[in-house]
């Protein structure tokens, strides 16, 4: 994998998240992606489960601002630090999340492995 491929994919994810577009976000993942919403849980069982995770975004958050920095690249994966600020709904509470993504992207530009670690700061 190269840095540009990783940065392009992350930018698309950030755009979909910021625009609160769950279908655009889910479309970035392969149908057989191993998607770990949390490192402490089992991966999603199907692509439909990935879509379900993203479908709540328009309902529970707004004012989403996403940023990232690629930390490491190998042939197999990309490690990136990411941050998101958002307003939670319906409370209107501001939240900052800082995290790490470990992702692999296939030849079609789809993520086929996704694992995240997160820390909520606000």
N, C-alpha and C positions, 0 to 999 in steps of 0.2 A: 504494500500500500504506500502511496506517496502522500506528502503533506497537503498538496493541493486537493486531492480527492477527499481527504478527511475534512479540510476546511470548507470545501464546497458542500459536503453533506451536512456539517454542523450549521452552516449558514442557512441552509434550507430548513433544517429543524427549527432553528431560532425564528425564522420568518413565519413558519406555520404556527409556532407557539405564540409569538407576538400578535399574530392576526387571529388567534383563537380559532384555528381551522383544523379540527381534529382529523378530518379525512385527508388533508394535505400532510399532516404529521404522520399518520398511520401509513400513508402511501410510500413513505421513505424506508419502510421495513419489508424485508422479504417475507414470503408466506410461511417460511420455516424458521424464522428468526428465533434464536434463544434470547428472550427479552427478560432481563432481571430488573424489575422496578426497584427492588431492594436486594442487597447482597444477602440479607437474612431470610429471604423467601425463595421458594421455587420459581423457576421462570414461568412466564405465561404459557398456557397450554396450546394456544393457537393465535393466528393473526387476528381473529375476531376479538380475542381477549386484549390484544394490544390496542385495537380500535376502541374498545370499551373504556380503557384507561384514559384515552385522549378525548372521548366524547364528553367527559365531565368538565373539561377546561372552560368552555364558554359559560357554563353554569356557575363555576365556583371561583373564577378569577378574571381580573381585567388589568389594564395598564401594565402589561407584561413587557419587560425589557430584558433581553437575553444577550449575553456575551460569552466569549470563550477564548481560550488560548491553548493551542496544541503543545503538549509537553514532551511527547515521545512518539516515535513512529517505528514500527518494525514491518517486516513482510506480512505479518499476520494481523496486526492491530494498530490502533491509534489510541493514545491516552490524552485526554483533554481536561483541563480545568474549566469549569463553566460556572456562571453566576446568573441568577435571575432575580429581578425584583418584580413584585406583583402586588396587586391589591386583592385580598381575599373577599369573596362574596358569600353571604350577604353582610358580613361584619364591617367591610371596608377597612380592615386591618392591613397595614403594609407588611410585607414579608420579604426578606432577603434569603436566598438559598445559595450556598456555595457547594460545589460538588465536583466529582470526578466521573467522567465517562470512560469506559473501555469499550471500543467499538471495532467491528470488522465490517468492511464493505465489499460486496461481491462485484463481479464484472459488470453487472447491470447498474451499479451505483446504489444498490439497496443494502441497508444494514442487515447482516445476517447473524450478528452477535452484539448484544447491547447489555451492559451492566453499569449500574450507577451507585455511587456512594454520595450521600448528601449530609449537609449540616445546615440547619435552619438557624439564622443569626438574629432575626428580629421577630 
